[in-house]
Amino acid sequence: MTSESAPRRSTTVGVPRETGTGERRVALVPKIIEKLRTRGVEVVVESGAGLGALIPDDLYTAAGATIGDPWSADVVVKVAPPTPDEIGRLHSGSSYIGFLAPLTSPETIAALREAGVQAFAMESIPRISRAQSMDALSSQAGVAGYKAVLLAAERSTRFFPMLTTAAGTVKPAQALILGVGVAGLQALATAKRLGARTTGYDVRPEVADQVRSLGAQWLDLGIEAVGEGGYARELTEEERVEQQNRLEEAITNFDVVITTANVPGRTAPTLVTAKAVEGMRAGSVVVDMAGESGGNCALTEPGEIVVKHDVTIASPLNLPATMPEHASELYSRNVSALLELMLDKDGALAPDFDDEVLAKSCVTREVK
């Protein structure tokens, strides 16, 4: 007598509603759920999870998802890090995918490990060509860089483009972007499209060609600080002082300054001093995109828009959440690409930790 093996159970993926203040993104959108369904994945979406991104429940059900409790799924996917209460709703042996801030929130990682959850941090995905489709830091930074320029244009007292009118010609605004990663490049491109004269600066000289390819000028201060993984390293004290002195002089020539400089796991470097702000023309604007890690401007008040020395200083937090539709769509693609890497040919959850992407992004591999 022979016995037939039981059919393999489908992998379930849960999509909870984001609860953070101002967080309007959702981890999976209906279009991506349709794709996951072709791999045999069942998706459970919490009622109202997509409303912040203007996605009603019926679009999820039309894509094949079930509206219900997402926390009992094999894999739970989110945008913002889980709260202690949310970690308590995860079951031992489950997996979690989302932003986890592993370098600055060790207590979250410890709680996930204690709960027996295998957690994958989107921030920890290695920046290699094979993992570009999973790079959520880059996809969300592009959204933020675009929106930062729109905020600067809104707050500026001057036109961005050159305008020739019957009353005369208005000169274009001069915009300086400090930090030329994904956010900085998007900011340069957006400011250029709006008609500003753009200039980029970074301590990594290899990005100068990327700046010039966007029709912008390169600000060379003679200071280099190339780090690992495509990031800038932290400057020495001597380099930091020299950089500030040179930037103080350069910044006074610009109408708009947008800062994007971050060092992973560290307080953001100060690039725009109080003296630099004081030297800017009245009506100028500084948009500090590093407010969540302390800010690049000495006069920044994270999450606020203030006026100092007749210069507007804005430090918006979580800019991608202000464009939730496209930000969610991009993030959903990132999550889906990582999730598909964790599935075997039959759609069962079977992460291979010999894979560099999974090995480096998993922050609680050895769970209790």
Phi, psi and chi 1 to 4 in degrees:
 res  aa     phi    psi   chi1   chi2   chi3   chi4
   1 MET       -  131.9 -178.2  175.8  178.3      -
   2 THR  -110.9  153.7   60.6      -      -      -
   3 SER  -118.3  139.2   60.1      -      -      -
   4 GLU   -86.6  140.3  -64.9 -176.8    0.9      -
   5 SER   -70.1  146.2   59.4      -      -      -
   6 ALA   -67.4  143.4      -      -      -      -
   7 PRO   -61.7  145.7   21.8  -31.9      -      -
   8 ARG   -71.9  134.4 -119.6  173.3  160.8  173.9
   9 ARG   -75.3  141.0 -174.1  175.8   68.7   86.1
  10 SER   -65.4  147.4  -61.9      -      -      -
  11 THR   -72.7  133.7  -62.2      -      -      -
  12 THR  -107.0  139.9   56.3      -      -      -
  13 VAL  -122.9  128.7  174.0      -      -      -
  14 GLY  -106.0  139.1      -      -      -      -
  15 VAL  -121.8   98.2 -175.7      -      -      -
  16 PRO   -79.0  163.6   -9.8   25.8      -      -
  17 ARG   -76.2  135.2 -175.8  175.6   63.9 -112.4
  18 GLU   -73.2  136.5  -60.7  -68.6  -31.7      -
  19 THR  -112.3   -6.1   58.0      -      -      -
  20 GLY   -67.4  147.9      -      -      -      -
  21 THR   -59.3  123.5  -57.8      -      -      -
  22 GLY    79.1   -0.8      -      -      -      -
  23 GLU   -84.3  112.0 -177.1   55.0   76.2      -
  24 ARG  -109.2   -3.8  -62.6 -179.6   58.5 -167.2
  25 ARG   -77.0  164.2  -68.4  171.5  -69.8  178.5
  26 VAL  -134.3  147.9   62.6      -      -      -
  27 ALA   -74.1  -29.6      -      -      -      -
  28 LEU  -135.3  136.9  -72.7  178.8      -      -
  29 VAL  -105.2  159.4  -60.0      -      -      -
  30 PRO   -53.9  -39.7  -30.1   37.7      -      -
  31 LYS   -57.9  -40.2 -177.3 -170.8  -54.0 -177.2
  32 ILE   -75.6  -32.4  -62.2  -58.6      -      -
  33 ILE   -63.5  -39.1  -71.0  174.4      -      -
  34 GLU   -58.2  -40.4  -69.9  176.8   -8.7      -
  35 LYS   -67.1  -43.3  179.8 -178.2  177.9 -176.3
  36 LEU   -65.1  -32.8  -70.5  173.3      -      -
  37 ARG   -62.5  -30.8  -68.7  -86.3  -65.3  161.4
  38 THR   -69.1  -16.5   66.1      -      -      -
  39 ARG   -92.8    4.3  -66.9  -68.2  -53.3  -85.8
  40 GLY    85.2   13.8      -      -      -      -
  41 VAL   -86.8  134.1  172.9      -      -      -
  42 GLU   -98.9  132.4  -60.1  -67.5  -25.6      -
  43 VAL  -115.8  130.1 -178.5      -      -      -
  44 VAL  -114.9  122.0 -178.3      -      -      -
  45 VAL  -113.5  131.4  178.8      -      -      -
  46 GLU   -67.4  138.8 -177.0  174.4    4.3      -
  47 SER   -57.1  129.3 -179.2      -      -      -
  48 GLY    85.6    2.3      -      -      -      -
  49 ALA   -59.8  -32.6      -      -      -      -
  50 GLY   -98.3    1.8      -      -      -      -
  51 LEU   -62.8  -35.3  -68.3 -178.5      -      -
  52 GLY   -62.1  -31.0      -      -      -      -
  53 ALA   -96.1   15.7      -      -      -      -
  54 LEU    64.4   34.9  -54.1  178.7      -      -
  55 ILE  -115.5  106.8  -54.4  172.0      -      -
  56 PRO   -75.1  163.6   27.5  -33.7      -      -
  57 ASP   -58.0  -36.2  -71.6   -9.7      -      -
  58 ASP   -66.7  -24.7   58.4   -0.2      -      -
  59 LEU   -70.9  -32.8  -70.3 -174.9      -      -
  60 TYR   -68.7  -44.2  -80.2  108.9      -      -
  61 THR   -66.1  -34.8   55.7      -      -      -
  62 ALA   -64.8  -27.4      -      -      -      -
  63 ALA   -84.6   -2.4      -      -      -      -
  64 GLY   102.5    3.9      -      -      -      -
  65 ALA   -83.0  161.2      -      -      -      -
  66 THR  -108.5  138.1  -59.9      -      -      -
  67 ILE   -88.7  123.1  -57.0  -59.6      -      -
  68 GLY  -179.3 -152.7      -      -      -      -
  69 ASP   -87.0  113.0  176.2   17.4      -      -
  70 PRO   -81.4  -16.2   32.5  -35.5      -      -
  71 TRP   -74.8  -14.7  -62.6   99.8      -      -
  72 SER   -93.1    4.0   58.7      -      -      -
  73 ALA   -71.2  163.2      -      -      -      -
  74 ASP   -65.3  -38.2  -59.8  -42.6      -      -
  75 VAL  -130.4  128.9 -174.9      -      -      -
  76 VAL  -109.5  130.1  172.7      -      -      -
  77 VAL  -118.3  132.8  -64.7      -      -      -
  78 LYS  -139.2  175.4  -89.3 -175.4   95.6  -94.7
  79 VAL   -98.3  -68.5  179.8      -      -      -
  80 ALA   -75.0  154.8      -      -      -      -
  81 PRO   -57.2  148.1  -25.7   36.0      -      -
  82 PRO   -72.8  145.9   28.7  -35.7      -      -
  83 THR   -79.5  165.8   65.0      -      -      -
  84 PRO   -55.3  -39.7  -29.4   36.9      -      -
  85 ASP   -63.6  -39.4  -74.3  -15.4      -      -
  86 GLU   -68.8  -38.7  -71.1  173.0  -23.7      -
  87 ILE   -60.9  -36.7  -67.0  174.8      -      -
  88 GLY   -65.7  -18.5      -      -      -      -
  89 ARG   -90.6  -11.2  -60.7 -179.8   68.2 -178.2
  90 LEU   -79.0  145.8  -65.8  163.9      -      -
  91 HIS   -99.8  149.6   65.9   83.7      -      -
  92 SER   -58.6  134.1  179.9      -      -      -
  93 GLY    95.5   -8.5      -      -      -      -
  94 SER   -82.8  170.4   65.2      -      -      -
  95 SER  -117.6  155.0  -64.9      -      -      -
  96 TYR  -135.8  136.8 -179.3   95.6      -      -
  97 ILE  -127.7  130.4  -63.1  174.0      -      -
  98 GLY   169.2  179.1      -      -      -      -
  99 PHE   -70.5  133.5  -75.1  122.3      -      -
 100 LEU  -131.0   -5.9  -70.6  170.3      -      -
 101 ALA    46.9   55.4      -      -      -      -
 102 PRO   -63.7  -25.5   23.0  -33.9      -      -
 103 LEU   -81.4  -22.1  -65.0  178.0      -      -
 104 THR  -119.7   -8.6   55.4      -      -      -
 105 SER  -128.5   64.3  -62.2      -      -      -
 106 PRO   -62.2  -24.2   22.7  -33.8      -      -
 107 GLU   -67.3  -32.9   65.9  -77.3   -4.8      -
 108 THR   -67.4  -44.0  -62.1      -      -      -
 109 ILE   -62.6  -43.2  -54.2  -56.4      -      -
 110 ALA   -62.6  -40.5      -      -      -      -
 111 ALA   -66.5  -39.5      -      -      -      -
 112 LEU   -64.9  -42.0  -73.3  163.6      -      -
 113 ARG   -63.2  -43.7 -177.2  178.8  -67.6  109.8
 114 GLU   -63.3  -31.9 -174.0   66.6   28.3      -
 115 ALA   -80.0   -3.0      -      -      -      -
 116 GLY    77.3   25.9      -      -      -      -
 117 VAL  -100.8  132.6  176.1      -      -      -
 118 GLN   -87.8  107.4 -168.4  167.2 -107.3      -
 119 ALA  -108.3  139.1      -      -      -      -
 120 PHE  -117.5  121.5  -65.0   82.6      -      -
 121 ALA   -93.6  122.5      -      -      -      -
 122 MET   -62.0  -27.6  -62.6  -58.2  -71.7      -
 123 GLU   -69.2  -22.8  -58.9   97.0  -34.9      -
 124 SER   -94.0    1.8  -61.7      -      -      -
 125 ILE   -64.0  126.0  -70.2  173.6      -      -
 126 PRO   -64.4  145.4   23.6  -33.5      -      -
 127 ARG   -88.2   76.7  -73.3 -165.4  160.1  179.4
 128 ILE  -121.4  160.2   56.5  176.8      -      -
 129 SER   -60.1  -37.2   58.1      -      -      -
 130 ARG   -66.1  -23.2 -172.0  169.3   64.4   86.4
 131 ALA  -102.6   10.8      -      -      -      -
 132 GLN   -60.2  -34.9  -74.0 -179.0  -11.2      -
 133 SER   -69.6  -13.5   62.2      -      -      -
 134 MET  -104.9   -1.2  -49.5  167.1 -154.4      -
 135 ASP   -77.2   86.1 -172.4   -4.5      -      -
 136 ALA   -71.3  -30.2      -      -      -      -
 137 LEU   -58.3  -43.4  -76.1  178.0      -      -
 138 SER   -70.8  -43.1  -68.7      -      -      -
 139 SER   -62.6  -39.7   73.9      -      -      -
 140 GLN   -78.2  -30.7  -58.0  -55.2  -67.3      -
 141 ALA   -65.3  -35.5      -      -      -      -
 142 GLY   -63.0  -41.0      -      -      -      -
 143 VAL   -61.6  -45.6  177.3      -      -      -
 144 ALA   -64.0  -41.1      -      -      -      -
 145 GLY   -63.1  -39.5      -      -      -      -
 146 TYR   -63.3  -49.3  169.4   81.3      -      -
 147 LYS   -68.5  -31.4 -168.1   59.2 -179.6  -70.6
 148 ALA   -61.7  -37.8      -      -      -      -
 149 VAL   -68.8  -40.1  174.3      -      -      -
 150 LEU   -62.4  -38.4  -59.8 -173.0      -      -
 151 LEU   -64.9  -41.2  177.1   59.2      -      -
 152 ALA   -63.6  -42.1      -      -      -      -
 153 ALA   -64.2  -38.5      -      -      -      -
 154 GLU   -65.4  -38.9  178.4 -173.6    3.0      -
 155 ARG   -87.2  -15.8  -66.9  -72.6  170.8  170.9
 156 SER   -70.3  146.3  175.3      -      -      -
 157 THR   -90.1    3.9   61.1      -      -      -
 158 ARG  -126.9  152.5  -56.9  174.7 -166.8  116.7
 159 PHE   -63.7  148.4  -68.1  121.6      -      -
 160 PHE   -77.3  -49.0  -93.4   42.5      -      -
 161 PRO   -84.1  161.8   32.4  -36.7      -      -
 162 MET   -74.2  130.3  179.1  176.2   69.2      -
 163 LEU  -119.6  128.9  -67.4 -178.7      -      -
 164 THR  -108.5  115.6  -59.7      -      -      -
 165 THR  -127.5  174.4   73.1      -      -      -
 166 ALA   -63.3  -23.3      -      -      -      -
 167 ALA   -88.5   -0.3      -      -      -      -
 168 GLY   124.3 -179.2      -      -      -      -
 169 THR  -102.9  133.9  -61.1      -      -      -
 170 VAL  -102.9  127.5  177.2      -      -      -
 171 LYS   -69.5  148.6  -65.7 -167.9  -59.9 -178.7
 172 PRO   -71.5  155.2   27.6  -35.7      -      -
 173 ALA   -70.4  150.6      -      -      -      -
 174 GLN  -101.1  120.1  -58.0  -81.7  -11.8      -
 175 ALA  -118.2  131.1      -      -      -      -
 176 LEU  -115.5  127.6  172.5   64.0      -      -
 177 ILE  -109.3  119.8  -46.7  -59.3      -      -
 178 LEU  -102.8  115.8  -59.8  178.0      -      -
 179 GLY    99.2  108.7      -      -      -      -
 180 VAL  -114.7   62.4 -169.7      -      -      -
 181 GLY   -91.2 -152.0      -      -      -      -
 182 VAL   -62.4  -45.3  174.4      -      -      -
 183 ALA   -63.0  -43.1      -      -      -      -
 184 GLY   -65.0  -42.1      -      -      -      -
 185 LEU   -64.9  -40.0  -71.2  170.1      -      -
 186 GLN   -65.7  -38.3 -177.7   59.7 -111.3      -
 187 ALA   -64.0  -42.8      -      -      -      -
 188 LEU   -61.1  -45.2  -79.4  167.1      -      -
 189 ALA   -64.8  -40.7      -      -      -      -
 190 THR   -69.3  -44.3  -56.9      -      -      -
 191 ALA   -62.2  -38.0      -      -      -      -
 192 LYS   -64.5  -43.0 -177.4   70.6  175.1  179.2
 193 ARG   -63.0  -30.5  -74.8 -166.5  -67.5  -93.1
 194 LEU   -80.3   -6.8  -70.9  177.5      -      -
 195 GLY   103.9    2.7      -      -      -      -
 196 ALA   -74.9  156.6      -      -      -      -
 197 ARG   -86.5  119.4  -70.5 -178.6  178.3  170.7
 198 THR  -110.9  147.2   52.1      -      -      -
 199 THR  -139.7  138.5  -60.1      -      -      -
 200 GLY  -118.5  148.8      -      -      -      -
 201 TYR  -138.8  141.4  167.0   74.1      -      -
 202 ASP  -156.7  155.0 -160.2  -71.0      -      -
 203 VAL   -81.6   -2.8  -68.5      -      -      -
 204 ARG  -101.3  103.7  -60.2  166.1  -60.2  148.5
 205 PRO   -64.1  -20.6   24.8  -34.8      -      -
 206 GLU   -68.2  -13.5   67.7  -90.1   20.0      -
 207 VAL   -90.0    0.3  -59.5      -      -      -
 208 ALA   -59.0  -40.5      -      -      -      -
 209 ASP   -65.5  -34.5  -73.0  -17.2      -      -
 210 GLN   -65.3  -39.0  -63.5  178.5   51.5      -
 211 VAL   -63.2  -48.0  169.1      -      -      -
 212 ARG   -66.1  -31.4  -65.0 -171.5 -179.0  103.2
 213 SER   -65.1  -19.5   72.4      -      -      -
 214 LEU   -93.2    8.5  -65.8  173.1      -      -
 215 GLY    79.8   16.3      -      -      -      -
 216 ALA  -102.3  161.8      -      -      -      -
 217 GLN   -89.6  157.7  -65.3 -177.7  -35.2      -
 218 TRP  -107.3  125.8  172.4 -108.6      -      -
 219 LEU   -91.2  111.1  179.0   63.1      -      -
 220 ASP  -102.3  110.9 -172.8   -2.1      -      -
 221 LEU  -100.9    0.4  -61.3 -178.1      -      -
 222 GLY    75.7   20.6      -      -      -      -
 223 ILE  -123.2  126.3  -61.5  171.3      -      -
 224 GLU  -121.5  140.6  -59.1  179.9    4.3      -
 225 ALA  -151.2   72.6      -      -      -      -
 226 VAL   -81.7  127.2 -179.1      -      -      -
 227 GLY  -112.2 -161.8      -      -      -      -
 228 GLU   -92.0  153.1  -63.2 -179.3   -2.6      -
 229 GLY    67.1   22.5      -      -      -      -
 230 GLY    84.9    2.6      -      -      -      -
 231 TYR   -99.1  163.0  -64.6   98.2      -      -
 232 ALA   -82.3  145.4      -      -      -      -
 233 ARG   -82.9  166.4   65.5  167.4  170.2   80.7
 234 GLU   -73.3  136.4 -169.2  170.2   22.2      -
 235 LEU   -71.8  151.6  -63.5  176.8      -      -
 236 THR   -70.7  165.3   65.9      -      -      -
 237 GLU   -60.3  -40.7 -179.1   61.8   21.5      -
 238 GLU   -64.7  -43.2 -177.9  179.0   -9.1      -
 239 GLU   -64.9  -39.2  -71.1  171.3  -30.5      -
 240 ARG   -62.7  -45.6 -174.2 -174.0   64.0   78.2
 241 VAL   -63.5  -42.5  171.2      -      -      -
 242 GLU   -66.0  -40.5 -174.6   63.6   23.8      -
 243 GLN   -61.9  -46.6 -180.0 -168.7   56.8      -
 244 GLN   -61.2  -42.1  -75.9 -171.1  -12.4      -
 245 ASN   -61.9  -43.8  -70.9  -21.6      -      -
 246 ARG   -72.5  -37.1  -64.1  179.9 -174.6 -177.5
 247 LEU   -68.5  -36.9  -84.8  175.6      -      -
 248 GLU   -54.5  -41.3  -81.0 -179.9   -2.7      -
 249 GLU   -72.2  -41.8 -179.1  178.2   -5.4      -
 250 ALA   -69.6  -40.2      -      -      -      -
 251 ILE   -61.2  -31.0  -75.4  170.3      -      -
 252 THR   -64.2  -12.3   59.3      -      -      -
 253 ASN   -91.7    2.7  -62.4  -45.2      -      -
 254 PHE  -118.1  147.2  -67.8   90.2      -      -
 255 ASP   -86.1  -30.2  -54.2  -62.1      -      -
 256 VAL  -133.2  130.3  171.9      -      -      -
 257 VAL  -125.0  125.0  175.9      -      -      -
 258 ILE  -117.9  123.5  -63.6  174.9      -      -
 259 THR  -109.0  137.7   73.1      -      -      -
 260 THR  -133.8    9.9   73.0      -      -      -
 261 ALA   -78.5  124.3      -      -      -      -
 262 ASN  -136.6  145.7  -86.8  -58.3      -      -
 263 VAL  -115.8  117.6  178.4      -      -      -
 264 PRO   -49.9  127.3  -26.7   35.5      -      -
 265 GLY    79.3    3.3      -      -      -      -
 266 ARG  -123.8  162.3  -57.9  -69.6 -173.3   90.8
 267 THR   -65.0  140.0  -59.3      -      -      -
 268 ALA   -60.7  140.4      -      -      -      -
 269 PRO   -71.0  145.5   28.1  -35.7      -      -
 270 THR   -82.0  116.9  -60.4      -      -      -
 271 LEU  -109.9  -31.0  -58.1  178.8      -      -
 272 VAL  -113.5  105.4 -177.5      -      -      -
 273 THR   -80.5  168.4   63.5      -      -      -
 274 ALA   -61.6  -36.6      -      -      -      -
 275 LYS   -65.0  -37.6 -177.6  178.2  178.4 -178.7
 276 ALA   -64.8  -43.5      -      -      -      -
 277 VAL   -61.4  -43.5  172.8      -      -      -
 278 GLU   -61.6  -29.0 -170.4  173.8   -0.3      -
 279 GLY   -85.2   -8.1      -      -      -      -
 280 MET   -76.5  155.1  -65.0  178.4   75.6      -
 281 ARG   -64.7  145.7  -69.6  173.7   55.2 -163.4
 282 ALA   -57.8  138.2      -      -      -      -
 283 GLY    92.9   -3.6      -      -      -      -
 284 SER   -73.8  167.9  -64.0      -      -      -
 285 VAL  -133.5  137.3  178.3      -      -      -
 286 VAL  -118.5  124.6  175.2      -      -      -
 287 VAL  -111.1  112.1  177.5      -      -      -
 288 ASP   -98.1  106.7 -171.2  -17.6      -      -
 289 MET   -86.5    1.7  -65.2  177.9   60.5      -
 290 ALA  -105.5   20.7      -      -      -      -
 291 GLY   -58.9  -32.9      -      -      -      -
 292 GLU   -67.8  -19.6  -72.7  162.9  -16.7      -
 293 SER  -115.5   26.6   55.0      -      -      -
 294 GLY   110.9  -27.4      -      -      -      -
 295 GLY    97.7  147.8      -      -      -      -
 296 ASN   -92.2  -11.7  -64.2  137.9      -      -
 297 CYS  -107.5  134.5  177.6      -      -      -
 298 ALA   -63.1  -23.4      -      -      -      -
 299 LEU  -102.2    8.7  -60.1 -178.8      -      -
 300 THR   -65.4  139.1  -76.0      -      -      -
 301 GLU  -119.1   99.5  -64.5 -178.4   19.0      -
 302 PRO   -49.1  129.2  -29.9   38.4      -      -
 303 GLY    84.4    0.4      -      -      -      -
 304 GLU  -120.8  162.7  -56.3  -65.8  -25.6      -
 305 ILE  -118.2  116.8  -61.3  176.0      -      -
 306 VAL  -126.6  162.7  -62.6      -      -      -
 307 VAL  -120.5  120.9  178.1      -      -      -
 308 LYS  -129.9  128.4  -57.3  -72.0 -179.1   70.0
 309 HIS    56.0   36.9  -53.4  -65.3      -      -
 310 ASP    64.4   19.9  -67.4  -37.8      -      -
 311 VAL  -115.8  130.1  173.4      -      -      -
 312 THR   -81.3  128.5  -61.2      -      -      -
 313 ILE  -120.4  112.3  -56.3  166.2      -      -
 314 ALA  -110.9  134.5      -      -      -      -
 315 SER  -131.5   75.4 -178.6      -      -      -
 316 PRO   -69.9  143.9   27.7  -35.0      -      -
 317 LEU  -105.0  141.0  -55.6  179.7      -      -
 318 ASN    55.0   54.8 -161.9    5.9      -      -
 319 LEU   -57.7  -37.3  -87.4  174.2      -      -
 320 PRO   -57.0  -31.0  -28.5   37.2      -      -
 321 ALA   -68.8  -15.2      -      -      -      -
 322 THR   -82.1   -8.6   66.6      -      -      -
 323 MET  -126.5   64.6  -59.2 -162.1   70.2      -
 324 PRO   -67.7  -27.5   25.8  -35.4      -      -
 325 GLU   -66.2  -59.0  -68.9 -179.9   73.6      -
 326 HIS   -73.4  -33.1  -79.1  161.1      -      -
 327 ALA   -62.5  -41.2      -      -      -      -
 328 SER   -66.3  -41.0  -64.8      -      -      -
 329 GLU   -61.5  -44.6 -178.2  177.0  -24.4      -
 330 LEU   -67.0  -44.8  -67.3  170.3      -      -
 331 TYR   -63.3  -39.8 -177.1   74.3      -      -
 332 SER   -59.6  -40.1 -175.0      -      -      -
 333 ARG   -64.2  -40.8  -67.3  175.3 -173.8  171.8
 334 ASN   -61.3  -48.5  -59.2  141.8      -      -
 335 VAL   -62.7  -43.3  168.4      -      -      -
 336 SER   -62.1  -41.2  172.7      -      -      -
 337 ALA   -63.8  -40.1      -      -      -      -
 338 LEU   -68.7  -43.4  178.7   61.6      -      -
 339 LEU   -61.8  -42.0 -177.6   57.7      -      -
 340 GLU   -64.9  -29.3  -70.0 -162.9   54.1      -
 341 LEU   -68.0  -22.8 -168.9   63.5      -      -
 342 MET   -88.1   -6.3  -62.6  164.1   60.8      -
 343 LEU  -100.1  147.0  -58.3  174.9      -      -
 344 ASP   -86.4 -175.4   65.9   15.5      -      -
 345 LYS   -64.7  -20.3   62.0 -177.7  178.5   60.6
 346 ASP   -94.7    3.7  -62.2  -42.5      -      -
 347 GLY    84.3    9.7      -      -      -      -
 348 ALA   -86.6  148.4      -      -      -      -
 349 LEU   -71.5  116.0 -165.2   63.2      -      -
 350 ALA  -152.2   67.4      -      -      -      -
 351 PRO   -62.5  133.3   22.2  -32.6      -      -
 352 ASP  -101.7  106.4  176.7    7.9      -      -
 353 PHE   -81.2    5.9  -71.0  105.6      -      -
 354 ASP   -79.2  -12.9  -72.4  -27.1      -      -
 355 ASP   -78.6  126.3 -173.1  -65.0      -      -
 356 GLU   -58.7  -38.3  178.4 -175.8    6.0      -
 357 VAL   -64.5  -47.2  175.7      -      -      -
 358 LEU   -70.3  -39.7  -64.4 -179.3      -      -
 359 ALA   -62.9  -39.6      -      -      -      -
 360 LYS   -83.4  -27.9  -70.6 -171.7  174.7 -179.4
 361 SER   -85.4  -18.7   60.5      -      -      -
 362 CYS   -80.6  116.5 -174.2      -      -      -
 363 VAL  -103.5   -5.0  -67.8      -      -      -
 364 THR  -136.3   53.7   59.4      -      -      -
 365 ARG   -65.8  -43.0 -178.8  175.1  171.9 -175.5
 366 GLU   -94.0   81.4  -64.4  179.2    1.7      -
 367 VAL   -84.3  157.9  -62.5      -      -      -
 368 LYS   -83.1      -  -68.0 -174.5  177.8 -179.3
